[in-house]
Amino acid sequence: MPGLKKIALLLAVILLPSLGHSSDAYAGSVYESYEAQLLDRHKIINVVDDFLAFWKQAEGQTLRRQRKLWRRMVESRHKDYFDRAVYRDASPEERVALLDQFLIRVPWYVEEITEFNKTARAAVLEGLENFKFRFGEYEQKTDIYIGLGFFMFDGSVRPVQNEKGIPDTLCLGVEALASYSPDQLRVVIAHELFHLYHFSFLFQNPSPADLREAHMPLMIEGLAVAGTEAVYPYMPATLYLHFSDEELAFQEQELVFNCERFLGLMGDGAPSEEYEKWFTNASDEDLPARGGYLLGYEVSKRVLAGFSLEQAVRMSPAQLREHAEEQLTAMISDQVLLVLPLN
Protein backbone atom coordinates (compact mmCIF):
# COMPACT_ATOMS: atom_id res chain seq x y z
CA MET A 1 0.00 0.00 0.00
CA PRO A 2 2.76 2.55 0.83
CA GLY A 3 4.25 1.76 -2.56
CA LEU A 4 0.97 2.54 -4.29
CA LYS A 5 0.78 5.85 -2.46
CA LYS A 6 4.27 6.79 -3.68
CA ILE A 7 3.33 5.90 -7.24
CA ALA A 8 0.14 7.98 -7.01
CA LEU A 9 2.11 10.94 -5.60
CA LEU A 10 4.71 10.64 -8.35
CA LEU A 11 2.01 10.59 -11.02
CA ALA A 12 0.42 13.67 -9.44
CA VAL A 13 3.76 15.54 -9.55
CA ILE A 14 4.19 14.60 -13.21
CA LEU A 15 0.61 15.31 -14.30
CA LEU A 16 -0.22 18.49 -12.41
CA PRO A 17 2.18 20.76 -14.31
CA SER A 18 0.90 19.41 -17.62
CA LEU A 19 -2.67 19.90 -16.48
CA GLY A 20 -1.81 23.47 -15.48
CA HIS A 21 -0.35 24.18 -18.92
CA SER A 22 -3.39 22.59 -20.51
CA SER A 23 -5.64 24.84 -18.43
CA ASP A 24 -3.61 27.91 -19.38
CA ALA A 25 -3.71 26.91 -23.03
CA TYR A 26 -7.46 26.40 -22.83
CA ALA A 27 -7.96 29.80 -21.18
CA GLY A 28 -5.75 31.39 -23.82
CA SER A 29 -7.68 29.68 -26.58
CA VAL A 30 -11.02 30.84 -25.16
CA TYR A 31 -9.73 34.42 -24.88
CA GLU A 32 -8.39 34.36 -28.44
CA SER A 33 -11.74 33.09 -29.66
CA TYR A 34 -13.56 35.86 -27.76
CA GLU A 35 -11.15 38.46 -29.12
CA ALA A 36 -11.68 37.20 -32.67
CA GLN A 37 -15.45 37.48 -32.22
CA LEU A 38 -15.11 40.97 -30.74
CA LEU A 39 -13.10 42.07 -33.78
CA ASP A 40 -15.39 40.13 -36.15
CA ARG A 41 -12.33 38.22 -37.37
CA HIS A 42 -10.34 41.36 -38.14
CA LYS A 43 -7.02 42.37 -36.57
CA ILE A 44 -5.48 45.06 -34.42
CA ILE A 45 -2.36 46.15 -36.29
CA ASN A 46 0.30 47.68 -34.05
CA VAL A 47 2.54 50.09 -35.97
CA VAL A 48 4.14 51.22 -32.72
CA ASP A 49 5.99 47.93 -32.25
CA ASP A 50 7.79 48.61 -35.53
CA PHE A 51 8.39 52.23 -34.54
CA LEU A 52 10.04 51.22 -31.27
CA ALA A 53 12.26 48.69 -33.08
CA PHE A 54 13.17 51.45 -35.53
CA TRP A 55 13.98 53.87 -32.73
CA LYS A 56 16.52 51.51 -31.17
CA GLN A 57 18.56 51.87 -34.34
CA ALA A 58 17.63 55.45 -35.25
CA GLU A 59 18.22 57.22 -31.94
CA GLY A 60 21.16 59.58 -32.24
CA GLN A 61 21.49 59.11 -36.01
CA THR A 62 21.41 61.93 -38.55
CA LEU A 63 18.02 62.94 -39.93
CA ARG A 64 18.98 61.56 -43.33
CA ARG A 65 19.89 58.18 -41.82
CA GLN A 66 16.69 58.16 -39.75
CA ARG A 67 14.60 58.72 -42.88
CA LYS A 68 16.16 55.70 -44.57
CA LEU A 69 15.65 53.52 -41.54
CA TRP A 70 12.08 54.75 -41.14
CA ARG A 71 11.11 53.93 -44.69
CA ARG A 72 12.63 50.47 -44.49
CA MET A 73 11.59 49.47 -40.98
CA VAL A 74 8.22 51.20 -40.53
CA GLU A 75 6.69 52.83 -43.58
CA SER A 76 7.28 49.97 -46.02
CA ARG A 77 5.52 47.57 -43.61
CA HIS A 78 2.39 49.72 -43.40
CA LYS A 79 2.28 51.47 -46.77
CA ASP A 80 -1.50 51.83 -47.06
CA TYR A 81 -1.73 53.23 -43.55
CA PHE A 82 0.84 55.96 -44.10
CA ASP A 83 -0.27 56.76 -47.65
CA ARG A 84 -3.98 57.00 -46.84
CA ALA A 85 -4.15 57.90 -43.14
CA VAL A 86 -1.11 60.12 -42.58
CA TYR A 87 0.33 61.59 -45.78
CA ARG A 88 -2.94 61.44 -47.72
CA ASP A 89 -2.75 63.98 -50.58
CA ALA A 90 0.69 65.35 -49.67
CA SER A 91 3.22 65.87 -52.46
CA PRO A 92 6.61 64.09 -52.26
CA GLU A 93 8.18 67.26 -50.85
CA GLU A 94 5.41 67.65 -48.29
CA ARG A 95 5.81 64.01 -47.24
CA VAL A 96 9.48 64.59 -46.50
CA ALA A 97 8.65 67.72 -44.51
CA LEU A 98 5.96 65.90 -42.48
CA LEU A 99 8.32 63.03 -41.70
CA ASP A 100 11.16 65.35 -40.75
CA GLN A 101 8.93 67.33 -38.39
CA PHE A 102 7.81 64.09 -36.77
CA LEU A 103 11.36 62.71 -36.39
CA ILE A 104 12.59 65.98 -34.88
CA ARG A 105 9.73 66.17 -32.38
CA VAL A 106 9.17 62.53 -31.40
CA PRO A 107 12.29 61.91 -29.22
CA TRP A 108 10.62 63.75 -26.34
CA TYR A 109 7.66 61.35 -26.51
CA VAL A 110 9.36 57.96 -26.94
CA GLU A 111 9.21 57.07 -23.25
CA GLU A 112 5.49 57.90 -23.02
CA ILE A 113 4.79 56.00 -26.24
CA THR A 114 6.68 52.96 -24.92
CA GLU A 115 4.60 52.86 -21.73
CA PHE A 116 1.32 53.49 -23.55
CA ASN A 117 2.04 50.70 -26.00
CA LYS A 118 2.06 48.14 -23.17
CA THR A 119 -1.68 48.61 -22.58
CA ALA A 120 -2.87 50.01 -25.92
CA ARG A 121 -4.24 46.74 -27.29
CA ALA A 122 -6.16 46.00 -24.10
CA ALA A 123 -7.61 49.54 -24.16
CA VAL A 124 -8.83 49.09 -27.75
CA LEU A 125 -10.46 45.76 -26.93
CA GLU A 126 -12.11 47.20 -23.83
CA GLY A 127 -13.42 50.12 -25.88
CA LEU A 128 -14.78 47.81 -28.56
CA GLU A 129 -16.44 45.59 -25.97
CA ASN A 130 -18.13 48.56 -24.29
CA PHE A 131 -19.22 50.00 -27.62
CA LYS A 132 -20.78 46.72 -28.74
CA PHE A 133 -22.54 46.40 -25.40
CA ARG A 134 -24.41 49.64 -26.18
CA PHE A 135 -24.69 49.25 -29.96
CA GLY A 136 -25.26 45.54 -30.34
CA GLU A 137 -25.73 45.60 -34.11
CA TYR A 138 -22.31 47.15 -34.72
CA GLU A 139 -19.88 44.99 -36.70
CA GLN A 140 -16.16 45.61 -37.01
CA LYS A 141 -15.62 45.54 -40.77
CA THR A 142 -11.92 46.42 -41.02
CA ASP A 143 -8.66 46.13 -39.11
CA ILE A 144 -7.83 48.69 -36.40
CA TYR A 145 -4.49 50.51 -36.35
CA ILE A 146 -2.60 51.41 -33.19
CA GLY A 147 -0.53 53.84 -35.19
CA LEU A 148 1.22 57.17 -35.38
CA GLY A 149 -0.47 60.37 -36.53
CA PHE A 150 2.60 62.60 -36.90
CA PHE A 151 1.02 64.73 -34.15
CA MET A 152 -1.92 65.55 -36.47
CA PHE A 153 -4.62 63.42 -34.80
CA ASP A 154 -5.29 61.41 -31.64
CA GLY A 155 -7.98 59.26 -33.22
CA SER A 156 -9.47 59.36 -36.68
CA VAL A 157 -11.38 57.30 -39.22
CA ARG A 158 -9.44 57.23 -42.49
CA PRO A 159 -9.89 55.46 -45.87
CA VAL A 160 -7.09 52.92 -45.36
CA GLN A 161 -8.66 49.72 -46.65
CA ASN A 162 -10.37 50.90 -49.82
CA GLU A 163 -9.36 52.91 -52.87
CA LYS A 164 -12.56 54.95 -53.13
CA GLY A 165 -11.67 57.40 -50.38
CA ILE A 166 -14.45 56.18 -48.06
CA PRO A 167 -13.39 56.48 -44.39
CA ASP A 168 -13.39 52.90 -43.12
CA THR A 169 -10.56 52.39 -40.62
CA LEU A 170 -10.03 53.39 -37.00
CA CYS A 171 -6.54 54.90 -36.71
CA LEU A 172 -5.08 55.88 -33.36
CA GLY A 173 -2.24 58.39 -33.06
CA VAL A 174 -0.37 57.18 -30.00
CA GLU A 175 2.01 60.12 -29.68
CA ALA A 176 -1.06 62.21 -28.80
CA LEU A 177 -2.93 59.53 -26.83
CA ALA A 178 0.07 58.56 -24.69
CA SER A 179 -0.52 61.52 -22.37
CA TYR A 180 -4.31 61.03 -22.08
CA SER A 181 -6.07 59.82 -18.96
CA PRO A 182 -7.87 56.44 -19.17
CA ASP A 183 -11.23 58.20 -19.48
CA GLN A 184 -9.96 60.51 -22.23
CA LEU A 185 -8.73 57.45 -24.12
CA ARG A 186 -12.08 55.68 -23.71
CA VAL A 187 -13.88 58.73 -25.10
CA VAL A 188 -11.60 58.93 -28.16
CA ILE A 189 -12.06 55.24 -29.00
CA ALA A 190 -15.85 55.35 -28.53
CA HIS A 191 -16.13 58.57 -30.57
CA GLU A 192 -14.24 57.05 -33.52
CA LEU A 193 -16.10 53.74 -33.31
CA PHE A 194 -19.34 55.68 -33.53
CA HIS A 195 -18.07 57.29 -36.73
CA LEU A 196 -17.47 53.81 -38.16
CA TYR A 197 -20.95 52.76 -37.09
CA HIS A 198 -22.49 55.88 -38.66
CA PHE A 199 -20.43 55.69 -41.85
CA SER A 200 -21.48 52.09 -42.47
CA PHE A 201 -24.92 53.53 -43.31
CA LEU A 202 -24.03 57.03 -44.50
CA PHE A 203 -21.64 55.92 -47.23
CA GLN A 204 -23.71 53.12 -48.71
CA ASN A 205 -24.92 55.34 -51.56
CA PRO A 206 -22.92 58.55 -51.13
CA SER A 207 -23.53 61.65 -53.21
CA PRO A 208 -20.36 63.79 -53.26
CA ALA A 209 -22.40 67.00 -53.46
CA ASP A 210 -24.45 66.09 -50.36
CA LEU A 211 -21.37 65.15 -48.35
CA ARG A 212 -19.65 68.48 -49.03
CA GLU A 213 -22.31 70.59 -47.34
CA ALA A 214 -21.71 72.32 -44.00
CA HIS A 215 -24.38 70.40 -42.10
CA MET A 216 -22.57 67.10 -42.64
CA PRO A 217 -19.63 67.56 -40.23
CA LEU A 218 -22.02 69.29 -37.81
CA MET A 219 -24.27 66.24 -37.59
CA ILE A 220 -21.51 63.64 -37.95
CA GLU A 221 -19.52 65.07 -35.04
CA GLY A 222 -22.53 65.99 -32.95
CA LEU A 223 -23.99 62.50 -33.17
CA ALA A 224 -20.58 60.99 -32.37
CA VAL A 225 -20.40 63.07 -29.18
CA ALA A 226 -23.91 61.92 -28.25
CA GLY A 227 -23.01 58.32 -29.14
CA THR A 228 -19.95 58.47 -26.90
CA GLU A 229 -22.13 59.74 -24.08
CA ALA A 230 -24.44 56.77 -24.63
CA VAL A 231 -21.51 54.36 -24.23
CA TYR A 232 -20.04 56.17 -21.21
CA PRO A 233 -22.83 58.13 -19.51
CA TYR A 234 -22.36 60.51 -16.59
CA MET A 235 -18.96 61.83 -17.63
CA PRO A 236 -18.54 65.63 -17.73
CA ALA A 237 -19.44 67.33 -21.03
CA THR A 238 -15.92 68.75 -21.20
CA LEU A 239 -14.59 65.21 -21.63
CA TYR A 240 -16.92 64.32 -24.49
CA LEU A 241 -16.15 67.62 -26.24
CA HIS A 242 -12.42 67.79 -25.44
CA PHE A 243 -12.91 71.27 -23.94
CA SER A 244 -11.59 72.96 -20.84
CA ASP A 245 -14.16 74.17 -18.29
CA GLU A 246 -13.44 77.76 -19.31
CA GLU A 247 -13.82 77.07 -23.03
CA LEU A 248 -17.11 75.24 -22.53
CA ALA A 249 -18.52 78.06 -20.38
CA PHE A 250 -17.47 80.66 -22.95
CA GLN A 251 -18.91 78.78 -25.93
CA GLU A 252 -22.17 78.14 -24.09
CA GLN A 253 -22.51 81.90 -23.63
CA GLU A 254 -21.86 82.41 -27.35
CA LEU A 255 -24.06 79.50 -28.47
CA VAL A 256 -26.89 81.51 -30.03
CA PHE A 257 -24.47 83.80 -31.87
CA ASN A 258 -22.60 80.76 -33.18
CA CYS A 259 -25.89 79.11 -34.22
CA GLU A 260 -26.66 82.17 -36.35
CA ARG A 261 -23.20 82.14 -37.91
CA PHE A 262 -23.26 78.44 -38.75
CA LEU A 263 -26.81 78.62 -40.08
CA GLY A 264 -25.56 81.40 -42.35
CA LEU A 265 -22.81 79.13 -43.66
CA MET A 266 -25.36 76.47 -44.45
CA GLY A 267 -27.68 78.92 -46.17
CA ASP A 268 -24.85 80.39 -48.27
CA GLY A 269 -23.60 76.98 -49.37
CA ALA A 270 -20.19 77.81 -47.91
CA PRO A 271 -17.17 75.88 -49.24
CA SER A 272 -15.42 73.35 -47.02
CA GLU A 273 -12.47 75.63 -46.20
CA GLU A 274 -14.92 77.92 -44.37
CA TYR A 275 -16.89 75.43 -42.29
CA GLU A 276 -14.11 72.91 -41.60
CA LYS A 277 -12.38 75.48 -39.37
CA TRP A 278 -15.24 75.02 -36.91
CA PHE A 279 -14.03 71.46 -36.27
CA THR A 280 -10.36 72.19 -35.56
CA ASN A 281 -8.39 73.94 -32.85
CA ALA A 282 -8.53 77.02 -35.06
CA SER A 283 -5.95 79.73 -34.50
CA ASP A 284 -8.40 82.21 -36.05
CA GLU A 285 -9.52 84.41 -33.15
CA ASP A 286 -12.83 85.02 -34.90
CA LEU A 287 -13.80 81.34 -34.68
CA PRO A 288 -14.53 79.22 -31.59
CA ALA A 289 -12.00 76.37 -31.31
CA ARG A 290 -13.81 73.11 -32.07
CA GLY A 291 -17.04 75.12 -31.90
CA GLY A 292 -18.76 72.82 -34.38
CA TYR A 293 -18.60 69.98 -31.86
CA LEU A 294 -20.66 71.84 -29.26
CA LEU A 295 -23.13 73.11 -31.87
CA GLY A 296 -23.50 69.63 -33.34
CA TYR A 297 -23.91 68.09 -29.90
CA GLU A 298 -26.66 70.54 -28.94
CA VAL A 299 -28.45 69.96 -32.25
CA SER A 300 -28.10 66.18 -31.86
CA LYS A 301 -29.52 66.20 -28.33
CA ARG A 302 -32.62 67.94 -29.63
CA VAL A 303 -32.93 65.51 -32.54
CA LEU A 304 -32.53 62.56 -30.18
CA ALA A 305 -35.50 63.74 -28.14
CA GLY A 306 -37.60 62.30 -30.97
CA PHE A 307 -35.34 59.62 -32.47
CA SER A 308 -33.01 56.93 -31.21
CA LEU A 309 -29.32 56.91 -32.13
CA GLU A 310 -29.99 53.78 -34.15
CA GLN A 311 -32.53 55.76 -36.19
CA ALA A 312 -30.33 58.84 -36.47
CA VAL A 313 -27.39 56.97 -38.03
CA ARG A 314 -29.71 55.79 -40.81
CA MET A 315 -30.80 59.30 -41.79
CA SER A 316 -29.87 60.50 -45.26
CA PRO A 317 -27.79 63.68 -45.80
CA ALA A 318 -31.00 65.48 -46.79
CA GLN A 319 -32.75 64.41 -43.57
CA LEU A 320 -29.73 65.45 -41.51
CA ARG A 321 -29.77 68.88 -43.16
CA GLU A 322 -33.48 69.29 -42.43
CA HIS A 323 -32.94 68.47 -38.75
CA ALA A 324 -29.86 70.68 -38.48
CA GLU A 325 -31.68 73.70 -39.92
CA GLU A 326 -34.75 73.08 -37.80
CA GLN A 327 -32.85 72.73 -34.53
CA LEU A 328 -30.40 75.59 -35.11
CA THR A 329 -33.36 77.85 -35.87
CA ALA A 330 -35.20 76.60 -32.77
CA MET A 331 -32.17 77.21 -30.56
CA ILE A 332 -32.03 80.81 -31.78
CA SER A 333 -35.78 81.30 -31.34
CA ASP A 334 -35.81 79.75 -27.87
CA GLN A 335 -33.12 82.13 -26.68
CA VAL A 336 -34.92 85.15 -28.17
CA LEU A 337 -38.09 84.15 -26.32
CA LEU A 338 -36.12 83.85 -23.08
CA VAL A 339 -34.69 87.36 -23.25
CA LEU A 340 -37.88 89.10 -24.40
CA PRO A 341 -39.79 90.75 -21.51
CA LEU A 342 -43.03 89.09 -20.52
CA ASN A 343 -46.08 91.42 -20.60
Summary of the structure (lengths in Angstrom):
residues: 343
radius of gyration: 24.8
end to end distance: 104.4
largest distance: 104.4
contacts: 1013
relative contact order: 0.08
helix: 69%
strand: 5%
